[in-house]
Amino acid sequence: MIYKNGEDILPPKLLHELQNYIQGEIIYIPKKDKKRAGWGELNGTKFLMLKRNTEIFKQYEEGRSISELADAYC
């Protein structure tokens, strides 16, 4: 989440109205659609973990032991 100064982004009339409710504090304004990205979707972690887990399962099916896989993949 990025901090932005209301004076820089809000029309003066809206800023004045908000100041009637809150002043000098941080307020979170949620996205309109309420749709959030899932875990790891934005930075690629989800894809990397899926790829890693697929490789582990493939090697397991090919006969590598769990102990070998644990050593190889920590």
ABEGO torsion letter per residue (X at the ends): XBBBBAAAABBAAAAAAAAAABBGBBBBBBBAAGBBBBBGAAAGAAAAAAAAAAAAAAAAAAGBBAAAAAAAAX
